[in-house]
Every structure is written in structure tokens, then in C-alpha cells.
Amino acid sequence: MASTTPVFGHEMRKHFLLAPEYTPLNHGSYGTVPRVVMDAERRYEEECESKPDMWFRSTYRLNLLEVMDRVAQYVNAPKTLGSVVVVENATAAINSVFRGIQFHEGERILHFSVAYPMVKNVIRYVKEREGAVPVEVPVRPPIANDDQVVDAVRTALAEIPAGKLRLAAYDHISSVPALLMPVKKLVTLTRQMHPEALIILDGSHAPGNINIDIADLDPDFYLGNGNKWLFTTKGAAFLYVKKAAQHLIVPQVVSLEFRDVPLPGHAEAVHAAHTTAQAQSLLPVDVPAFEGNFMYIGTKDYCPYITFRDALAFRESVGGDQAIKRYIQELMWQAGQEVARIWHTEVLNPRNMACSMLNVRLPTDDEQVAKDAQLRLYNEHGVFMMVYSWEGHQWTRLSAQVYLELSDFTQAAQHFLAIVKEEEAKRTAAH
Ligand SMILES: Cc1ncc(COP(=O)(O)O)c(C=O)c1O
């Protein structure tokens, strides 16, 4: 429980390492870590270096087991359903799932047109070699409500022959543009129309941004980043895998402790590799193969993994997880409307597809003007605003965060507009 009344806004900057002259309106790309969480990571690193054998064989593993339980609770993923393991980032989680599943010739992989480019690369590079066929669900403006997305998915699912959909990949929150997707409805619809399909939800942007309830959503796989919205250090993400699908999934790196995960309903075989894993570690408990495979992937810095615990503690110390989410979601909605009003443009997201990121159309459709204005906004006003081209227009994806206030967005919007007008006038004069 929170011990103090939350004070969000500029007052919160003291908790972060942000340069005083810098205003980030794009927290969603990389996040930034609170000082106390960074300090915790350094403490773990010192502990590791002070007793390396104990750290790798025992201390790290015991800490990680606690963290896995803590994250599982946070996303409501009871052990009876499946397991939560910690990985480096969303890219590692996606690779583990997509590359673990073996596709047969002609099997379909469904994904949104707005899926993160890395996901499309994994499908193109790895899966098309196995003969898998990507099916893209178009997501295009204007977006009136989330039923529009459900209808587009329904149409795509109806065109896939029975028994041919192997994997459906839905973003919980897409990246560019940022859209909160109706994933509960999509999981239900997919299970009705293609009961054999596996379902992965890409929640890279979800932890710390919106509530996640894995038991309720019931996907086969769910992944989320710690460093974006939850405030872990960089190099901490989680992957949930339902029990029945665990035998399919391998970590991106197969280590000396690797063991086969038994098929559902089968006991774990004790063989040489299993004994190696036990000999390496000093774990007082026998970790199941699935969790064990992700726990140790060679000698590296595992300290970021442990900072899930410190990030969650930080959130409680400044007012609580729910209070933070309320503040950033409300700020984002209000700021999005204000920015669109200043620019005489519009917010892309309908209310029920909004979260702590929103897309607003820029006051120019000229890509070069948008890019020049982005750079000048940073150089002249210290504001980073992400801009992108999409469907014939220029857009920004804005992120709210606890260290921001409405004035950060409105001032940035006014500066940006003035720069755009100057850049356009310069170009008109040159012609
Ligand atoms: C929807 C989505 N998936 C995956 C990723 C990849 O995340 P990471 O760079 O942490 O691997 C991102 C990154 O922004 C994303 O937005």
C-alpha cells in the first residue's frame, strides 16, 4: 500500500537521472530508470563480483525465483496455468516463441500490419524458410472503435482454411502507431474460429502502462518489457508460457544446463544434462526444465533481471502501481486532445484504444519538414518527440510519464508548430 499521497509531475524528476534541460515525450521507446532501481542493480553487480561462485550458483538463482513469482503475481499468471520466466528483452521473448515452434508447409501466422518490424523480420527470416505463410490483418486510419479491429481479424480468420492457423500474434499495445488492442475479444474469437491455433500477445508496452490479467486473457504466450513502463533497468523482460506449450519453447541461447521439457502429462526425465544443471547450481529446490532453461544462458550480467523487484517497490513507494497508471493514462488523454487542438489536427486513438501513449497527426504532411522540425525541437528546446510517417500522413507518438505535466506537451506542441511554419516558409521562399 502507498504510504504517502502521490505527487506526480515535475516533482518526480528528482527520482530519475534525466538531464535538467531534457524533456522526453517518448518514454515508450526505451524508458528511463529511477535512481533507486539503478542503485539496486549496481548493488547486485557488486555482490556478484564479491562472491562470483555463490552468485551464479545460488544467490542469483534464489533471487530470480522470487522475482519470477513476483512478476507472475503482478500479471496474474498463477503457476497452475503456466510459468513466467525472465529474459533480456521483448526481442528475445519473441524469438524464443516464434523460433521454438516448428511450422509445417502452408501453416499460417496471423499478425497486424502494425506489428513491430522485428516480429515481421522473425516471420520473414525464419518462418518462411519452413514454408509458413504470413497473413497480415490491415489496421488503417481512421479508427472509429476497437470493433473495427475485431472485424478485420474476423475477416482474416475466415479466409484461413480450417486447421491451418498455427500462430496468431496480436499486440496488446502496438508500437507505431500505439494502439491498445481488444486482445480479450481477439483471443476469444480466435479460439472459436481456429481452436487448434496458438496465440501470442505482444505486451512489450503493457507492464506499468495498463493492467495485465493473463488468467483472464488466457493466451498461450504473453511477453512484456520491464524497462519501458515498469521502471526496471535495461535488459529485463518476461515471457509467460502456458503449461501445455512449454515443450515447444526454447530460450534464444541453449546453454550447458539445457534440458528437454517433457510433453504435457509426462514426468521429467532425469538424464545427464539434468545432473549437469544440478551440479552447476546450489539450488535447494529442483527447478523444472522449462524455468531452468531460461535461468542460466551462460555467463553474463543477470542483475537487470532482479530489478523487477526494485521497480515494483519503487512504484509502491511513490504512490502505487494503480495511481501511476491512472496519472499517466489521464495525462496522456488530456495532453493528446490539447496537442491536436493546438495543431488543428486529430488524435488517432478512440478512447477505448488509448493508454499512456497516443498518436496525434502532425501539422504538416511533409516528411522532411517533420524530420527537420523534430531535430530543431530537440536542439532548440531540449524536447524529444518521436515522429513517423504512416498511411500518407506525418504523426507523433506521445508518451506520458510520472515526471511530465500537461504544460510539457502544450509547450512542445507550440514550439513544434512555430518551427513547422518557419520550415514551410523557408521552402516556399526557396521555390
Ligand atoms: C510492440 C513491440 N514489440 C517488441 C518490441 C521490441 O522490444 P525490445 O527492443 O525491448 O526487444 C517493441 C519495442 O519497442 C515493441 O514496441
The ligand as a Tripos MOL2 file, in Angstrom:
@<TRIPOS>MOLECULE
LIG
   16    16     1     0     0
SMALL
NO_CHARGES

@<TRIPOS>ATOM
      1 C1          5.2340   -3.9700  -29.8310 C.3       1 LIG1
      2 C2          6.7180   -4.1710  -29.6270 C.ar      1 LIG1
      3 N1          7.2170   -5.4180  -29.6550 N.ar      1 LIG1
      4 C3          8.5270   -5.6490  -29.4570 C.ar      1 LIG1
      5 C4          9.4160   -4.6290  -29.2070 C.ar      1 LIG1
      6 C5         10.8790   -4.9280  -29.0060 C.3       1 LIG1
      7 O1         11.2940   -4.5620  -27.7350 O.3       1 LIG1
      8 P1         12.8250   -4.7150  -27.3190 P.3       1 LIG1
      9 O2         13.5930   -3.7130  -28.0940 O.co2     1 LIG1
     10 O3         12.8480   -4.4560  -25.8580 O.co2     1 LIG1
     11 O4         13.2510   -6.0960  -27.6300 O.co2     1 LIG1
     12 C6          8.9340   -3.3150  -29.1710 C.ar      1 LIG1
     13 C7          9.8600   -2.1930  -28.9140 C.2       1 LIG1
     14 O5          9.5060   -1.0520  -28.8390 O.2       1 LIG1
     15 C8          7.5600   -3.0800  -29.3930 C.ar      1 LIG1
     16 O6          7.0580   -1.8410  -29.3840 O.3       1 LIG1
@<TRIPOS>BOND
     1     1     2 1
     2     2     3 ar
     3     2    15 ar
     4     3     4 ar
     5     4     5 ar
     6     5     6 1
     7     5    12 ar
     8     6     7 1
     9     7     8 1
    10     8     9 2
    11     8    10 1
    12     8    11 1
    13    12    13 1
    14    12    15 ar
    15    13    14 2
    16    15    16 1
@<TRIPOS>SUBSTRUCTURE
     1 LIG1         1 GROUP 0 **** ****
